[in-house]
Amino acid sequence: MKEKDFIKIIKNTTQSEYIGDDCAYLKDFGIVVSQDNLVEDVHFSMKFTDAYKLGYKSAMVNISDIAASGAEPEYISVGLSLPENTDAKFVEDFYKGLKDACGKIKITGGDITGSDKIFISITIIGKTAGRKISSRKNAKEGYKIIVSGNHGSSAAGLKELFAGRQNKFTQEHLRPKAQIAFSKYISQNIKTDYAMMDTSDGLMDALIQIAQASKVMLDVDFEKIPYDKELERFEDYKELILYGGEDYQLVACVAQDFYMPQAFEIGKVTKGSGVKLNGELITNADEKLFNHFSGH
């Protein structure tokens, strides 16, 4: 089974109104909450990273979830499971990386245990005061689709790491940046409901999830998707742009008249169901999307 299948079972079993977006919006408390797990040899390999970069990325991928909600990241706690031969330097460097990624975000503690491999579980809390919070079910017919920046670079970086090379693409993969400023501008200035997700599992995955949750068609022009032109040296660069994950950019569906500086408009929301790319309905996406239970 795939992650989406398990989530559907959990939602149907619990009947929880909070399951559906990457963050749970606890309106009564004025916060959003998200939790993510990272598993060695599924989400990362110590062949390609080190403790500092792992700590940095572990924080940043969770900060990105808060950014996707439109909230302000405020508190983070860490569950860390480590093999018994792990030394003190690893833990120190991990938390140095995590701290540098967090900046002003407060590290509140967590838990540490033994395990066969490295497991990281992070809970992050964001404040919602003064911000309008997104939901992937809020895309409406007539909205425009915007993204915060380049896609495909992180996936290209992973290919380069497997090939034994180090370059700007590998740095994009190992040191992602959550789009905090993009999120802040939208959530503090928009007046209407809007949908927003990060592209951690790929741009196409985010587009499909928004389309399904909102029961609309997202019509995308590939030529308008921003990417580093050096990607074109990869034979499958279009697949990297559409399906390669871990860019941690944001994709949002907002009202047509909403002004967003430094955003890239890549399409529009129309009547229908699903995602169109250059006018063609996407029908074979499932086999290309990242599956957390198969490692690809």
N, C-alpha and C positions, 0 to 999 in steps of 0.2 A: 504494500500500500504506500501511497505518497503522503507527504505532510498535510496537504489540503484535505485528504480523506480522513485522517485522524482528527484534524481540527473540526471537521463537520460532525464527526461522531461525538466529540467532546461538547460542542455547542448544543447538539440535539439532546445529549444526556443531561447536561447541567441546566439547560434553558437559561443560560446567563446572558443578560443584555450587554455585557461588557466585552464579549468575545466577538471579534470581527476585524478590528484594526490592530496594528502593531502595538499600539498603546491603549490601555483602558482609561477612559476619561471618567474620573470620580468627581463628578460635578459638585457634590455636597462638600467635598474637602478642597476644591479648587486645585486639583492636581491631576496629572496623568502618570501612569505607572507602566513600565515595560520590563520584561525579563528575557534574556537570551542566554543560550548555552553554546559554548564552543568546545568541540571535541577534537583531540589530537588525531591526525590522520583522516579526519573527515573535513574539518574546516581549516586546518592548518597542519603544516609539517615542520618539525624542528630542523629538517634538512635545509630549509629555505629561510628560516627566520632565527631570531634570538630572543632572549627573555625580554629585553627592553622593547623591541618592536612588537612582540606579542602582547605585552601589557598595554602599549599604546593603541594597537588596533582593537584589542578587546574593549577598551573604553569607547573608542571612536565609533564602533559599529552600534553601540547602544545609545550613544549621544545622537546618532543619526536617526534612530527611532523616535526620540523625543522631538527632534527637528521636524520630522515628517508629520507630527501631530500639530505643530505650530506652537507648542509650549516652550518654556525656557528651562533647560536642564539645570537641576539644582543639587540633587543628592545621588550618590552612587554607592552600592555595597557589592562586595565580591565574595563569591564562593569559589575556593580554589582547591582542587584535588590534585595531588602530586605523587609520583613514584617515590619510594623510600630512599633512593639514591640521589635525590635532588639536593643540591647544596644551597647554602645561605645566599651565595652570590646570585643565583637564579631568582630567588624571591625578591631580593633587593632590587635587581635590575627590572624585574617585572613591574614592581610597584613604582619605580622611577618613571618607566614608560607610561604607566597608567596615570600617574600624577601629572605628567607633562601634557597628556591628551586632555585631561580634565580641566586644566587651568583653574578657573574660579569655582568649578563644581566641587562640592564637598564630598570627600570619601568618608563614609560613616562606619566602615567596619565590614563584617561578613563572617565567613567561616573557612577553615582550612582542614583538610582531611587527607588521608593516604589513598592511593589508587594505583592501578596498573599503568595508566596513561594520564596525560594532563587533561583535566576537565575544568572548564571555567564557566561559572554561572554568575551573571551580573544582573542586578536589579537597579533600575534607574528611575528617579522621580523627577517630574518637571512641574513647574508652576504655570498656572493658566491665567493669572491676573492680568488684565489689560490686553488679552489676546483672544482671537476667535479660533477655536479648535477645529481641525479638519476631520473629515471622515471619508473613507473611500467610497461610501454610498452617496456622496453629495454632488457627483458630476451630473450636469443637466444639459439637455439639448440646447445648442446655441453657445455653450461655453467654448473657450479656446483651451488648447493643451500647451503647457509650457514646461520647459526643463531648465535646470540650473547650470548645466555644463556638459562637458565631454563624456561620451560613453565609449566603452570598448577598451580603454587603456588598461584597466586592472586585469581583465581577462588576457590581454596581450602580455602583460607582465607575468602572469602565471605560466604562460607558454614559454616565455623567455627563461624563467627560473628552471623549468623542466629541461630546457636546452643548455643549462649551465651558464647563462649570460646574465649580466647585471647592467641595467640601463634605466632610463627615465620611466619606462613602463613598469619595471619591477618595483621601483619606488612608489608608483601609483598603487600597486597591489599591496605593498607592505606597510605603507604610511598613508592610508586614506584620510580624507578630511570631511567631516560632517558639514552640511551646508547651513550653518547656523544663521548667517546674515540673510540669506534668501528666505528662510523660514520666518525669521523675525519680521522682515518687511511685510510679507503677506499677512501674517496673523495680526499685526498691529494696524494695518491699513485697510484691509478688506472689510466690506460691509455685508456681503452676501455669503451664503454657505459655499463651501468649496471642498474639493477632494484633493488629497495629497498623500503620496507615498515616497519612500526612498527606493532606490533601484538596486538594493543589496542583492537581490536574486535575479537581476537583469531588468532592462527597460521593458522588454515585452511582457515579462511576468507582472510588473506593476501595472502596465496598461490593461492587461487581461483582467487582473483582479479588480481594478477600478470599474471597468466595463461591466463585469459580472455583478458587482455589488450595487452599482447604480442603475443596472438594466438599460444601458445605452450602448451606442456604437462609438468607438473612438477611431477617427479617421486620420491616419498619420501619413505625412509626406517624408519618406526616408531622406531625401536631399536636404531637408531642414534640420535633421538631427545633428547636433554638433559633435565632432570627433577630431582627434589629432590626425592630420593628413598622413603622417608617417605610418599609420595603421595600414595603409593601402599596400604596404610591402608584404602583408600577410594575405595569403590566398583567400582565407575565410574571414576577411575583415568585416564584412557585413554581418556575419553571424556573431562575431565578437561584439559588435555595436548593439545588436538587438537582443542577444541572449546571454552574453557574457556578464556575469554578476560582479559585485563588490566594487562598483564605482562610487556608491553612496552619494549619488546625485539625487535631486528631488524632481519628481514629475507631479504637476498640479493641473487640475481642471478648474479654471476660474472664469468669472463673467467676462464677456467679450470686451467690455469697456474698462476693465480693471487694468491700470497701468502698473507694470512691473519692470523696473529698470534692470538691465543686465540679465534678462531672461531670453530664452530662445523659444519662439512659438513654432511648434512642430505639427500642429494639426487642429482639428475641431471635434466637438462632441455633436453627434447627430442622432436621429431616431434609428433604432434598431438594436442589435445585440452582438457584441464581440468587438474585434479589432480589425480594421482594414489598413493595409499598407499599400500606398500608391494605388488605392482603389480596389485592391484585391483582398477578399476576406481571408484572414489567417485561420487555417483549419488544422495545421499539424504542429502546433506549438508545444503540446505536452511532452513530446519525445525530445525536445531540445531544452526545456526548462530544467533548472537545477533541482535535483531531488535529494533532500537531506538524508534519505534512507538508503541511497545507493552510492552517495559520495560524488555524484556528477549531475 
